[in-house]
Amino acid sequence: GNNGYYDFKKDMHDMKKKPLINEDGTVDYKNSLNLAIIKEGELLATYIPPTDGSSGMDIYGNILPSLGRGKDILQLRGKGIRCDDSKVNYYAEYSGHIVMDGSRISIEKLYSINGDLDLETGNIHFDGDVEVMGDVRSGMEINAKGSVFIHGHVGASKITAGENITIEKGIQGRDNCEITATGDVACKFVERCYIAAEGNVYADSILNARVKASKQVLVTSKSGVVVGCEVYGMTGVIVKEAGNDAGTPTLIRAGIPKTEYVRARELTERIKKIDEQTAELNEHMEMLSFAEHHDSSNTVAEKKTQIMRAKIVLASDRKVCQEELDKIRPNEKEREEAFELFGYNYEKKI
């Protein structure tokens, strides 16, 4: 019989696919890497059990007995995988990068590149954390739902993180670099790039760049200087030295945009009114449900239908308002704090 084996439902190793040919005839080498990734709860592998052997026949017509049943193989083991009660199906306990070493499987929340991120490795799109031991070369892209750790320099590239971004050396963006983080951004120096963080931005120096933080921008080292920049920190900007003797234009802003502040107030009031209207409709619906037991006419049913339609419209309107309000970062408490400190868009031109 055949021996047991595992039917893997996911790619178990990172794969380099054939480079894409763009419409203009150019070749895209940057997006040619397929990571072996899996999502939480996704089926990783199914065990196919061994089969019984069957009898055969030699060239003289003699019956040959079966050699027996095939052999079982060891159960899959590793980190981040679980087996169901049937010992047949294996699932991912959490989302991550599949690493297979011999017969051992691990699902890692960190995807690490032991060198530079360049055309040979390709762009990285990963649900967890990403670590680059070397540099991120110009033209490359990292998109991580977790944090990004870069031990070298960053060129004219695009880096997006769902948490924090840490760059041990610095950024030389050549006016074509975009760094975006839901958390903090920290790096040695910033030059000719755009940074947007929903947390704080930390740097030793910022030159000819645009930096925006929903909390603070802090440039406080011994060599901390901001020159030729547009720097915005909603709850404050702390720098050791701003501008230079040559008079290079430098703009520092704090506080909140008035339009954003007013719009947030409008959306909050609108959501409050919608909730009040919905509560009134619910009361009317209860009254109609009670009346329905005593009056089975179509009039009551029609009124209930009208109320349901009105509730659907209000719910849709509330969802749109809430989504817009959620995009106005950061939260209400921090907006109020910034308003008390600076009011609307406090500016200092140097």
Secondary structure, 3 states (H helix, E strand, C coil): CCCCEEEECCCCCCEECCCEECCCCCEECCCCEECCEECCCCEEEEEECCCCCCCEECCCCCEECCCCCCCCCCCCEEECEEECCCCCEEEECCCEEEEEECCEEEEECEEEECCCECCCCCCEEECCEEEECCCECCCCEEEECCCEEECCCECCCEEEECCCEEEEEEEECCCCCEEEECCCEEEEEEECCEEEECCCEEEEEEECCEEEECCEEEECCCCCEEECCEEEECCEEEECEECCCCCCCCEEEECECHHHHHHHHHHHHHHHHHHHHHHHHHHHHHHHHHHHCCCCCHHHHHHHHHHHHHHHHHHHHHHHHHHHHHHCCCCHHHHHHHHHHHCECEEEEC
